[in-house]
């Protein structure tokens, strides 16, 4: 059997497919930190958004009817520490609204933010602007990459980590993340989801770092208020900088939502 005949046979097609897939995977793995992660985020984020779009539509319709509003915008610390706006379902207090705004349904709109390039599928846990003000600067390395819907660092923990542990793990993830570690994080999340574990991977699952410091007595109420003011000033300066470079009007001002925490 000649080479051309072999390649036309089922065995030859299978060998060619395996080799081609290996080359593609190697290419993406080598270039993952440069551009491949962004490309894969867009592709798989779009696929995920298409899959969950019927659910998003139903939830949005219910929230619009019950609560008068379907979505809310939240400012978080993005790549480089700059503020970015992400989308969640509007919080409801009772009935269908309360059910929808419990994880993971609450976070389905975040797939649109992945497609838009504001988030990654896998990355450090998003922090509110107030949390970012109070986070020790030694962990600023976690902002070297975009925050993610799923936490690549959390996959290392059997239980939900404390904030200091999370910051250390996120900083390490930002420095060493790769294609295979992100794939492993996705499979860990799927495995835990299938097992029905309550350990949240879609969010930090708590009130926020700043509020936890306040509740533990690590900071005074005055310090918390100062952090809120500093976060608001950061947001104002960010908006001004975007206005100076012609940032779209719709992204400039969402007053009253700057300090809502995820």
Buried (B, 14 or more C-beta within 10 A) or exposed (E): EEEEEEEEEEEBEEEEEEEEEEEEEEEBBEEBBEEBBBEBBBEBBBEBBEEBEEEBEEBBEBBEEBBEEBBBBBBBBBBEBEBBBBBBBBBBEEEBBEEBBEEBBBBBBBBBBBBBBBBBBBBBBBBBBBBBBBBEEEBBBBBBBBBBBBBBBBBBBEEBBEBEBBBBBBBBBBEEBBBEBBBBBBEBBEEBEEEEEEBBBBBBBEEBBBBBBBEEEEBEEEBBEBBBEBBBEBBEEBBEEBEEEEBEEEEEEBEEEBBBBB
